[in-house]
Amino acid sequence: MGKKVTLKPNKPGQKKIAFQPGGLHESTGTATDKKIPASKHKAARSGKLGPKARKQELFLENVLVGKKPKKKGK
């Protein structure tokens, strides 16, 4: 595992966020040079791979990638 990375705050009042890249790969048992399969993302999100993997998956979704707003369908 490498060094911790720190994200600077975007807005006033936000805190710095420190994390270790590759943590989700380690928790899911995927090699760092491979893409994590959707099935393992789903298992991590549901908590089947443990609470740490669930937190890492939610961090990936909400902070690193960001959720896209849902469009109202017709």
DRENMI-544237 format. One record per atom (N, C-alpha, C): x, y, z; residue number from 0; chain; residue in one letter; atom name. Coordinates in steps of 0.001 Angstrom, whole numbers, plus 500000, padded with zeros to 6 digits. Example, Ala and Ser with C-alpha at 12.3 -4.5 7.8 and 13.67 -1.06 7.14 Angstrom:
       X       Y       Z   nr  kette  rest  atom
  513190  494310  507800    0      A     a     N
  512300  495500  507800    0      A     a    CA
  513200  496700  507800    0      A     a     C
  512850  497750  507080    1      A     s     N
  513670  498940  507140    1      A     s    CA
  512900  500030  507870    1      A     s     C
***
This chain:
       X       Y       Z   nr  kette  rest  atom
  500847  498820  500000    0      A     m     N
  500000  500000  500000    0      A     m    CA
  500888  501237  500000    0      A     m     C
  500370  502273  499394    1      A     g     N
  501131  503505  499278    1      A     g    CA
  500824  504489  500388    1      A     g     C
  501173  505717  500123    2      A     k     N
  500956  506784  501089    2      A     k    CA
  499498  507187  501142    2      A     k     C
  499160  507927  502186    3      A     k     N
  497821  508482  502283    3      A     k    CA
  497735  509720  501404    3      A     k     C
  496569  509927  500832    4      A     v     N
  496292  511091  500004    4      A     v    CA
  495317  511972  500769    4      A     v     C
  495523  513276  500705    5      A     t     N
  494637  514203  501394    5      A     t    CA
  493921  515074  500375    5      A     t     C
  492592  515104  500464    6      A     l     N
  491792  515976  499616    6      A     l    CA
  491550  517283  500356    6      A     l     C
  491792  518384  499682    7      A     k     N
  491569  519687  500299    7      A     k    CA
  490086  520022  500253    7      A     k     C
  489607  520811  501207    8      A     p     N
  488194  521184  501222    8      A     p    CA
  487841  522096  500041    8      A     p     C
  486625  521914  499513    9      A     n     N
  486143  522732  498404    9      A     n    CA
  485444  523990  498891    9      A     n     C
  484819  523895  500048   10      A     k     N
  484018  524994  500584   10      A     k    CA
  484524  525343  501979   10      A     k     C
  484263  526579  502423   11      A     p     N
  484646  526920  503794   11      A     p    CA
  483861  526073  504794   11      A     p     C
  484522  525650  505848   12      A     g     N
  483873  524848  506875   12      A     g    CA
  484044  523358  506672   12      A     g     C
  484488  522933  505499   13      A     q     N
  484728  521514  505264   13      A     q    CA
  486086  521121  505828   13      A     q     C
  486217  519848  506169   14      A     k     N
  487472  519335  506699   14      A     k    CA
  488255  518641  505591   14      A     k     C
  489558  518501  505811   15      A     k     N
  490388  517729  504900   15      A     k    CA
  489993  516262  505026   15      A     k     C
  490123  515527  503926   16      A     i     N
  489809  514106  503940   16      A     i    CA
  491077  513350  503555   16      A     i     C
  491521  512453  504424   17      A     a     N
  492700  511631  504156   17      A     a    CA
  492264  510187  503944   17      A     a     C
  492810  509569  502907   18      A     f     N
  492491  508168  502636   18      A     f    CA
  493691  507514  501976   18      A     f     C
  493670  506197  501953   19      A     q     N
  494753  505436  501365   19      A     q    CA
  494266  504817  500053   19      A     q     C
  494818  505232  498921   20      A     p     N
  494391  504666  497645   20      A     p    CA
  494649  503161  497591   20      A     p     C
  493760  502439  496956   21      A     g     N
  493919  500996  496816   21      A     g    CA
  493319  500201  497958   21      A     g     C
  492716  500870  498913   22      A     g     N
  492140  500175  500055   22      A     g    CA
  490969  499295  499674   22      A     g     C
  490133  499766  498759   23      A     l     N
  488982  498972  498322   23      A     l    CA
  489444  497754  497527   23      A     l     C
  490514  497912  496741   24      A     h     N
  491063  496759  496022   24      A     h    CA
  491515  495689  497016   24      A     h     C
  492162  496121  498082   25      A     e     N
  492644  495168  499091   25      A     e    CA
  491471  494489  499795   25      A     e     C
  490441  495267  500133   26      A     s     N
  489286  494715  500843   26      A     s    CA
  488495  493733  499991   26      A     s     C
  488461  493957  498680   27      A     t     N
  487711  493064  497791   27      A     t    CA
  488556  491908  497269   27      A     t     C
  489861  491967  497512   28      A     g     N
  490736  490888  497040   28      A     g    CA
  491031  490977  495563   28      A     g     C
  491030  492187  495020   29      A     t     N
  491296  492413  493605   29      A     t    CA
  492698  492993  493456   29      A     t     C
  493413  492554  492436   30      A     a     N
  494753  493089  492188   30      A     a    CA
  494656  494579  491874   30      A     a     C
  495652  495343  492287   31      A     t     N
  495594  496799  492126   31      A     t    CA
  495634  497239  490672   31      A     t     C
  496160  496400  489774   32      A     d     N
  496200  496774  488363   32      A     d    CA
  494946  496343  487602   32      A     d     C
  494023  495676  488268   33      A     k     N
  492773  495224  487642   33      A     k    CA
  491605  496089  488098   33      A     k     C
  490556  496144  487279   34      A     k     N
  489344  496862  487635   34      A     k    CA
  488497  495985  488560   34      A     k     C
  487875  496601  489556   35      A     i     N
  487029  495845  490489   35      A     i    CA
  485723  495490  489768   35      A     i     C
  485344  494206  489742   36      A     p     N
  484112  493807  489072   36      A     p    CA
  482876  494391  489766   36      A     p     C
  481819  494570  489003   37      A     a     N
  480568  495133  489525   37      A     a    CA
  480004  494271  490653   37      A     a     C
  480182  492961  490568   38      A     s     N
  479658  492067  491606   38      A     s    CA
  480341  492323  492950   38      A     s     C
  481645  492632  492914   39      A     k     N
  482369  492916  494152   39      A     k    CA
  482000  494298  494689   39      A     k     C
  481730  495268  493788   40      A     h     N
  481249  496576  494220   40      A     h    CA
  479912  496420  494948   40      A     h     C
  479039  495600  494380   41      A     k     N
  477719  495380  494974   41      A     k    CA
  477839  494678  496333   41      A     k     C
  478728  493694  496419   42      A     a     N
  478929  492974  497681   42      A     a    CA
  479511  493900  498753   42      A     a     C
  480426  494773  498356   43      A     a     N
  481015  495714  499315   43      A     a    CA
  479972  496723  499782   43      A     a     C
  479141  497203  498850   44      A     r     N
  478101  498186  499184   44      A     r    CA
  477077  497600  500138   44      A     r     C
  476778  496315  499993   45      A     s     N
  475779  495683  500855   45      A     s    CA
  476353  495255  502207   45      A     s     C
  477671  495261  502345   46      A     g     N
  478293  494905  503612   46      A     g    CA
  478708  493455  503706   46      A     g     C
  478607  492698  502626   47      A     k     N
  478976  491284  502658   47      A     k    CA
  480481  491077  502823   47      A     k     C
  481272  492081  502466   48      A     l     N
  482726  491976  502588   48      A     l    CA
  483245  492644  503856   48      A     l     C
  482325  493047  504725   49      A     g     N
  482712  493645  505999   49      A     g    CA
  482412  495134  506055   49      A     g     C
  482412  495685  507263   50      A     p     N
  482069  497095  507433   50      A     p    CA
  483105  498049  506841   50      A     p     C
  484362  497662  506843   51      A     k     N
  485402  498530  506274   51      A     k    CA
  485221  498660  504768   51      A     k     C
  484956  497549  504088   52      A     a     N
  484741  497571  502645   52      A     a    CA
  483494  498383  502299   52      A     a     C
  482466  498306  503136   53      A     r     N
  481246  499072  502904   53      A     r    CA
  481533  500570  502990   53      A     r     C
  482297  500976  503996   54      A     k     N
  482658  502384  504151   54      A     k    CA
  483510  502863  502977   54      A     k     C
  484420  502010  502529   55      A     q     N
  485271  502373  501397   55      A     q    CA
  484452  502525  500119   55      A     q     C
  483479  501657  499926   56      A     e     N
  482616  501726  498742   56      A     e    CA
  481771  502996  498764   56      A     e     C
  481209  503321  499915   57      A     l     N
  480402  504542  500024   57      A     l    CA
  481269  505782  499837   57      A     l     C
  482498  505753  500320   58      A     f     N
  483432  506852  500115   58      A     f    CA
  483722  507023  498631   58      A     f     C
  483926  505929  497936   59      A     l     N
  484168  505970  496498   59      A     l    CA
  482984  506599  495772   59      A     l     C
  481783  506151  496098   60      A     e     N
  480580  506661  495441   60      A     e    CA
  480346  508136  495712   60      A     e     C
  480427  508521  496977   61      A     n     N
  480003  509856  497365   61      A     n    CA
  481075  510925  497263   61      A     n     C
  482319  510579  497511   62      A     v     N
  483368  511594  497552   62      A     v    CA
  484229  511570  496290   62      A     v     C
  484748  510418  495944   63      A     l     N
  485681  510356  494832   63      A     l    CA
  485004  510471  493472   63      A     l     C
  483897  509787  493284   64      A     v     N
  483213  509812  492005   64      A     v    CA
  482092  510838  492012   64      A     v     C
  481323  510864  493070   65      A     g     N
  480179  511773  493142   65      A     g    CA
  478979  511154  492462   65      A     g     C
  477848  511261  493113   66      A     k     N
  476637  510694  492536   66      A     k    CA
  476044  511677  491540   66      A     k     C
  475545  511146  490454   67      A     k     N
  474862  511969  489468   67      A     k    CA
  473420  512158  489921   67      A     k     C
  472882  513344  489784   68      A     p     N
  471485  513544  490181   68      A     p    CA
  470548  512734  489296   68      A     p     C
  469521  512189  489939   69      A     k     N
  468550  511393  489175   69      A     k    CA
  467665  512316  488358   69      A     k     C
  467439  511926  487113   70      A     k     N
  466573  512714  486235   70      A     k    CA
  465156  512225  486404   70      A     k     C
  464250  513165  486424   71      A     k     N
  462830  512793  486520   71      A     k    CA
  462374  512299  485151   71      A     k     C
  461869  511082  485149   72      A     g     N
  461407  510485  483890   72      A     g    CA
  459987  510889  483563   72      A     g     C
  459645  510682  482320   73      A     k     N
  458283  510993  481871   73      A     k    CA
  457391  509808  482053   73      A     k     C
***
